Amino acid sequence: MPGATRNDHGGGWRVGADVGGTFTDVLALGPDGRVVPLKVLSTPPDFGTGVLNGTAAALAGAGVPAGQVDAMLHATTVATNAILERRGARTALVTTLGFRDVLELGRLRRPLLYDLSWQKPVPLAPRRHRYELAQRITAEGQLKPPADRAELIRLAGTIRAADIEAVAVCLINSHVRPDEERRVAAELRALLPGTYVTASVDISPQIQEFERTSTAVVNSYVGPQVHDYITALGRGLREEGVTAPLMIMQSSGGLLDAPAVVERPVQLIESGPAAGVIAVQKLAQLMDLDSVVAFDMGGTTAKASLIENGEPFVAADYEVGGGMNLTRSMGRGAGYTVRVPSLDIAEVGAGGGSIISTDVAGSLRVGPESAGSRPGPACYGYGGDRPTLTDANVVLGYLSPQALAGGRVAISPEAAEKTLTTVARQLGVDTSTAARGAYEVAVSHMAKAVKAVTSERGRDPREAVMVAFGGAGPLYGATLARELGINTVIVPVHTGLFSSLGLLIADVERQLVVPHRAELDELDSLTAEFDRMAEEVTAALHEAAPAADVELRRILDMRYRGQRFELPVTLPHHALSPALMAAARRQFHAAHHRTYGRAGSDELVETVNIRVHGRVRNPVTIDQALHLPAVAPRPATTRSCRFDRTAATRVIARTGLSSRPESGPLVIEDMDSTTLVPPGATARLDHLNNIVISWTTTATEEPS
């Protein structure tokens, strides 16, 4: 059975803690394969307290002293929350004379072309806090003139008087002369002690001034808060006796040591969602699945990502803070552009805590506002008085009317029913009809996220398998899959804590990117640059894991001349040669044709950036954590659930399933999540203890 193998990771325990909007999920993995799962309510605004409480409770449940933890792994929403809630640092931008307004100009995109009331997001660095230097770096890298120290001293005084907490430095063309921008940033750090200062070339040393400026501003905006959070969490862990180094999940899907994260906190914006995608990736590789849609729904948001041939898509840039985080061109302009590698994740504001309401036209709305963990859904009994999707799921009979999270959260069905009454009256229907309507509206929202990572990439979602996870994902996975034409849904073990499981098995990663506009046949310069970058990445990884083997990948960002967007092409581990570069061109043509439906000729291909991706493999594999947790057996029960019609529905534990398919409707309750199998679908348990839901051709449940 999976989990029986001893884990070879130094003999200690590994703890993964993922902070969500409603719950903090903790998963502890022992050297003997024992897994201790735990869900506790998140503790905003001090989310670190929830991590410390959950870690202490998990270790106490395992009977393990804190000193036996040899890896503390964490995914956090602190950077994302700072942007969404506009609670970041008072930030200034220092740039070249004439480029003060680059944040407003942006790319002149409108996500809602015909919505005349739409307004661009307010820049994180207000115009009055954007300062210009009388310096210039030419496109060839000449200084005409360099920044004057006397001017910098005067500027520092102005910034100090404005009570600025963080500064972003982005000079025109600094990607071809990074030393000048770094000099300016270093001068400002010396003149403004205690102020967080970002040089754009240290975060995103690439062409395209707007993207580099926006990324630097976002990094400075979240920097002080991330620094304080990680420092306090590290101190709290040490006080609890956990002396293992703290590793943080990056948006790109790899772990990074805490000191490096403090330098580049912009890399954490998709930290939590990335951990879940990595868990699905490892599961897809184990099960040899070609195409997988990872669907993650928690208390605040729902996320979707695509994994193809065992690898997730990685985007070079994306937007955050605009309602749905995007990594593609469609719908851009609503958020803040961030140019750092990130797993291609589309996110919408639909989670268990999403508020249900009606708009001025009387239509039903779900989210994006969330009740979070405090006050939370009304059924939790913590003072929430607005209806949420969790309340709707209680009214529909999908969730236990007694308790969730293994009994840690009591449920009041009366409170859920009462809070939905107002919406039901506004719609002129009964509460169960209003609740079912909210469920279907949420499914519609989440379908957009899945299409954003499939259809908009030229991929057919019907060719994929869906893996549904998160606290609420398995409640919606089957219905969402039916909406998209996906026939198979997999609900893994520890599904409500799957992002925490992803932390336990993720690799340590570092990436480096530099602009490179040379021709592809200039092999000597390309080889020299790759070798230099490989040495830098290897040295950085050895700081976190001194004796580890480092795997390196070389990547070219390629496009056709005149295009705005590029596609990555991975080079094999051979010496660069004309034959290898010809193969890279062919690979690019094929990727372009699959993504955009057409391809050009070799003479049009150019390289924009080169990347080196370094990885230290995790000794722990996912199969070591997929055994079922020990729970007391319980008999099946029945309760009334509302679908298209009300139906008596069996309620069982995961252990109540076997390899023989059982027909829906079924409700399958785990400690950390609840799985809904609608009428017309079947469910069975596979050899990895996954719940496998399949839609039959004689479905009686209509798609939403």
Secondary structure, DSSP 8 states (H G I E B T S, - for coil): -TT-S---SSSSEEEEEEE-SSEEEEEEE-TTS-EEEEEEE--SS-HHHHHHHHHHHHHHHHT--GGGEEEEEEE--HHHHHHHTT-S--EEEEEETT-TTHHHHTT---SSTT-TT------SS-GGGEEEES--B-TTS-BSS---HHHHHHHHHHHHHTT--EEEEE-TTTTT-HHHHHHHHHHHHHHSTT-EEEEHHHH--SS-HHHHHHHHHHHHHHHHHHHHHHHHHHHHHHHHT--S-EEEE-TTS-EEEHHHHHH-GGGGTTHHHHHHHHHHHHHHHHHT-SEEEEEEE-SS-EEEEEEETTEE-EES-EEESSSSBBSSSTTTTSSEEE-S-EE-EEEES-STTEEEEE-TTS-EEEEEEE-TTTT--GGGTSS--S-BHHHHHHHTT-S-SSEEGGGTEE--HHHHHHHHHHHHHHHTS-HHHHHHHHHHHHHHHHHHHHHHHTGGGT--GGGSEEEEESSSHHHHHHHHHHHHT--EEEE-TTGGGHHHHHHHH--EEEEEEEE--S-TT-HHHHHHHHHHHHHHHHHHHHHHSTT---EEEEEEEEEETT-S--EEEEE-SS---HHHHHHHHHHHHHHHHHHHS----GGGEEEEEEEEEEEE--S--GGGG-S---------EEEEEESSSEEEEEEEEGGG--SS-EES-EEEE-SS-EEEE-TTEEEEE-TTS-EEEEE-TT--S---
